[in-house]
């Protein structure tokens, strides 16, 4: 599968929960298939997300196309505003 969304099911942060939900809602509204990767299930997944994003303190949601880093929530949100989501996800 192409688009991979690193997220967490275990967080006390309302902001993270809200951002994750918004990314999923937008991807679904655009009929873009994606794979969910729950970093709370395995610390190695969190480390993978941080290493591949180039940010050792990155928090979900982080978005990739296969192993290519696309960006975080702020970058995704900007792409939505500019109507360039497919380009942001490296699908176009």
Secondary structure, 3 states (H helix, E strand, C coil): CCEEEEECCCCCCHHHHHHHHHHHHHHHHCCCCEEEEEHHHCHHHHHHHHHHHCCCCCCCCEEEECCEEEEEHHHHHHHHHCCCHHHHCCCC
